[in-house]
């Protein structure tokens, strides 16, 4: 009612204009609040690697209005699946035991754990001289 009374005189020419103005003013605020909570819905499912989850989380975060660090840290920690990979397990355990305050802190810890994941993915390559040494 307050919104309606604050409309400038003769600014609305039809019911359609009135409805559109109302939706623009009131639905936008509800949508932003709901979208911020959507960050908590981003989960690391199954055996997805830590790198994949971080990438998807960052993409979702960029689509939202600015989210405070504490929201981002909480959502990321909650979304991590400790059973997904060794690096995910270690990172989640670290974030629970020593809660991060800033997103930069989370990202630094992620960088250290991602090296572990990368090391697990890259097979070690033996040189021919090593093969001869092991075969004798």
Secondary structure, DSSP 8 states (H G I E B T S, - for coil): -HHHHTS-TT---SHHHHHHHHHHHHHHHHHHHHHHHHGGG----TT--HHHHHHHHHHHHHHSS---HHHHHHHHHHH--TTT-HHHHHHHHHHHHS---SHHHHHHHHHHHHHHHHHHHS-----HHHHHHHH-
